[in-house]
Amino acid sequence: MLHRDPLPGSTSSNGQAIQPVPSVIMATESPAVEIVEWTPAWMDRFVRAKAELVPLLPSAATIEHIGSTSVPGLPAKPIIDILVTTSDVGRLRANVEPFEALGYRYNPRYFANDPDHLFLRRDTAGRRTEHLHIFHPRSPRPASNRIFRDFLIAHPNDARRYAETKMALAIAHPNSRGDYGQAKEPLLLELLKQAHAWAETSTID
């Protein structure tokens, strides 16, 4: 079992921490790296997953599609990353049964040191299909992930560069998700810093 926060200590130009949703490598998952071409079906999968989750969450909760599968045209692992923000993280953690009824699984060892982050995962037909990240609004991670997603959508050349790097590294490290993730970190950090600088400029404008 390995938890990876790929960018510890990274900061934007205004000194704020850049904290994406941590990548997660599970002991139950294959170490093989699977990066496939983007498909509109990923958007449909998110919409269906969101519809299932709405009845389980407070009315004020937000539910968003993040990660590479949320960026049209970007190759990715075929796992839908779902971002929920709600102030009721503690209550939801205390009663995960409704999520488990939908096939999600909770393991308290994952992100045990972050009380603002509840993580669940779902497999379908023996393959990982969803990662569900539920955050308290005070966590910096939701905003960082929105910024990165929106930056890649707004900057197709950077998205293309990221895509080409991911595909090349998947070929270079086909049997080690850990090595793949580490090799991707320098570009990911560079793009994250660009994304935060872009967001700050856009806010000023």
C-alpha positions as CSV (number, residue, x, y, z in Angstrom):
1,M,0.0,0.0,0.0
2,L,1.4,3.4,-1.0
3,H,0.0,6.9,-0.7
4,R,1.6,9.5,-2.8
5,D,1.2,13.3,-2.5
6,P,3.3,14.1,-5.6
7,L,4.0,17.8,-4.8
8,P,4.9,18.3,-1.1
9,G,5.8,21.9,-0.3
10,S,4.9,23.3,-3.7
11,T,3.7,26.9,-3.7
12,S,2.1,29.3,-6.2
13,S,3.5,32.8,-6.9
14,N,1.6,34.3,-4.0
15,G,3.1,31.8,-1.6
16,Q,0.0,29.6,-1.2
17,A,0.4,25.8,-1.2
18,I,-0.4,24.0,-4.4
19,Q,-2.1,20.9,-3.2
20,P,-3.8,18.6,-5.8
21,V,-5.8,15.6,-4.8
22,P,-3.1,13.1,-3.9
23,S,-2.6,10.2,-6.3
24,V,-3.4,6.9,-4.7
25,I,-1.8,3.6,-5.4
26,M,-3.6,0.8,-3.8
27,A,-2.1,-2.6,-2.8
28,T,-5.2,-4.2,-4.4
29,E,-4.5,-2.5,-7.8
30,S,-2.4,-3.9,-10.6
31,P,1.0,-2.1,-10.8
32,A,0.6,-1.9,-14.6
33,V,0.2,1.6,-16.0
34,E,-2.9,1.9,-18.2
35,I,-3.2,5.2,-20.1
36,V,-5.9,5.3,-22.8
37,E,-7.2,7.9,-25.2
38,W,-9.9,10.2,-23.9
39,T,-13.5,9.3,-24.6
40,P,-16.8,11.2,-24.1
41,A,-18.0,8.1,-22.3
42,W,-16.0,9.4,-19.3
43,M,-18.3,12.4,-19.1
44,D,-21.3,10.2,-19.2
45,R,-19.9,8.0,-16.4
46,F,-19.4,11.1,-14.2
47,V,-22.9,12.2,-14.8
48,R,-24.3,8.8,-13.8
49,A,-22.0,8.6,-10.7
50,K,-23.1,12.2,-9.7
51,A,-26.8,11.3,-10.0
52,E,-26.2,8.3,-7.7
53,L,-24.4,10.4,-5.1
54,V,-26.8,13.4,-4.9
55,P,-29.3,11.6,-2.6
56,L,-26.5,10.7,-0.2
57,L,-25.0,14.2,0.3
58,P,-26.1,17.4,2.0
59,S,-28.0,19.7,-0.4
60,A,-25.2,22.3,-0.1
61,A,-22.5,19.8,-1.3
62,T,-20.9,20.4,-4.6
63,I,-20.0,17.5,-6.9
64,E,-17.5,17.9,-9.7
65,H,-15.5,15.9,-12.2
66,I,-11.7,16.5,-11.8
67,G,-8.6,14.8,-13.0
68,S,-7.5,13.9,-16.5
69,T,-10.7,12.3,-17.4
70,S,-12.4,15.6,-17.0
71,V,-10.3,17.3,-19.6
72,P,-11.6,16.6,-23.2
73,G,-8.9,15.0,-25.4
74,L,-6.5,14.2,-22.5
75,P,-5.4,10.6,-22.3
76,A,-5.8,9.2,-18.8
77,K,-6.2,6.2,-16.6
78,P,-9.9,5.2,-17.1
79,I,-10.8,6.1,-13.5
80,I,-13.3,8.9,-12.9
81,D,-12.1,11.3,-10.2
82,I,-15.1,12.8,-8.3
83,L,-14.6,15.8,-6.1
84,V,-17.2,16.6,-3.4
85,T,-17.0,19.5,-1.0
86,T,-19.1,19.6,2.1
87,S,-18.7,20.7,5.7
88,D,-20.2,17.3,6.8
89,V,-17.1,15.2,6.1
90,G,-17.0,13.9,9.7
91,R,-20.7,12.8,9.6
92,L,-20.3,11.1,6.3
93,R,-17.1,9.3,7.5
94,A,-19.0,8.0,10.5
95,N,-21.7,6.5,8.3
96,V,-20.2,5.2,5.0
97,E,-22.8,2.4,4.5
98,P,-24.9,4.4,2.0
99,F,-21.8,4.8,-0.2
100,E,-20.9,1.1,0.2
101,A,-24.4,0.2,-1.0
102,L,-23.4,1.8,-4.3
103,G,-20.3,-0.3,-4.5
104,Y,-17.8,2.2,-3.0
105,R,-15.3,1.0,-0.4
106,Y,-13.8,2.9,2.5
107,N,-10.5,2.1,4.1
108,P,-9.7,4.3,7.1
109,R,-6.0,3.9,6.5
110,Y,-6.1,6.0,3.4
111,F,-5.5,9.7,4.2
112,A,-5.9,8.9,7.9
113,N,-3.9,12.1,8.8
114,D,-6.2,14.4,6.9
115,P,-9.5,14.8,8.7
116,D,-10.8,17.1,5.9
117,H,-10.5,14.3,3.3
118,L,-12.8,11.2,3.0
119,F,-11.7,8.9,0.2
120,L,-13.7,6.0,-1.2
121,R,-13.1,3.9,-4.3
122,R,-15.3,1.7,-6.5
123,D,-14.5,-1.3,-8.7
124,T,-16.8,-2.5,-11.5
125,A,-16.3,-6.0,-12.9
126,G,-13.0,-6.2,-11.1
127,R,-11.6,-3.0,-12.4
128,R,-11.1,0.3,-10.6
129,T,-13.7,2.8,-12.1
130,E,-14.2,5.6,-9.6
131,H,-12.2,7.5,-7.0
132,L,-14.5,9.6,-4.7
133,H,-12.8,12.4,-2.8
134,I,-14.9,14.2,-0.2
135,F,-13.3,17.4,1.2
136,H,-14.2,20.0,3.8
137,P,-14.4,23.4,2.1
138,R,-11.4,24.7,4.2
139,S,-9.1,22.2,2.4
140,P,-6.9,23.8,-0.3
141,R,-7.1,20.8,-2.5
142,P,-10.4,21.3,-4.2
143,A,-9.5,24.7,-5.5
144,S,-6.1,23.5,-6.7
145,N,-7.7,20.7,-8.7
146,R,-10.3,23.0,-10.2
147,I,-7.6,25.4,-11.3
148,F,-5.5,22.6,-12.9
149,R,-8.5,21.2,-14.7
150,D,-9.6,24.6,-16.0
151,F,-6.1,25.6,-17.0
152,L,-5.7,22.5,-19.1
153,I,-9.0,23.0,-20.8
154,A,-8.2,26.6,-21.5
155,H,-4.6,25.8,-22.8
156,P,-4.7,23.0,-25.3
157,N,-1.0,23.3,-26.1
158,D,-0.1,22.6,-22.5
159,A,-2.7,19.9,-22.3
160,R,-1.1,18.3,-25.4
161,R,2.3,18.5,-23.9
162,Y,1.0,16.8,-20.7
163,A,-0.7,14.1,-22.8
164,E,2.4,13.3,-24.8
165,T,4.5,13.1,-21.7
166,K,2.0,10.8,-20.0
167,M,1.8,8.5,-23.0
168,A,5.6,8.3,-23.3
169,L,6.1,7.6,-19.6
170,A,3.4,4.9,-19.7
171,I,5.5,3.2,-22.4
172,A,8.7,3.8,-20.4
173,H,7.3,2.5,-17.2
174,P,4.6,0.0,-18.2
175,N,4.7,-2.1,-15.0
176,S,5.3,0.4,-12.3
177,R,2.7,3.1,-11.4
178,G,5.1,4.4,-8.8
179,D,7.9,5.0,-11.3
180,Y,5.4,6.4,-13.7
181,G,4.1,8.9,-11.2
182,Q,7.6,10.0,-10.0
183,A,8.7,10.5,-13.6
184,K,5.6,12.7,-14.3
185,E,6.1,14.9,-11.2
186,P,8.5,17.5,-12.7
187,L,6.1,18.4,-15.5
188,L,3.1,18.2,-13.3
189,L,4.7,20.6,-10.9
190,E,5.6,23.0,-13.7
191,L,2.1,23.0,-15.1
192,L,0.5,23.4,-11.7
193,K,2.5,26.5,-11.0
194,Q,1.6,27.9,-14.4
195,A,-2.1,27.0,-13.7
196,H,-2.0,28.9,-10.4
197,A,-0.3,31.9,-11.9
198,W,-3.0,31.9,-14.7
199,A,-5.7,31.7,-12.1
200,E,-4.3,34.6,-10.1
201,T,-4.1,36.7,-13.2
202,S,-7.6,35.8,-14.3
203,T,-8.9,36.8,-10.9
204,I,-7.2,40.2,-11.1
205,D,-8.5,40.7,-14.6
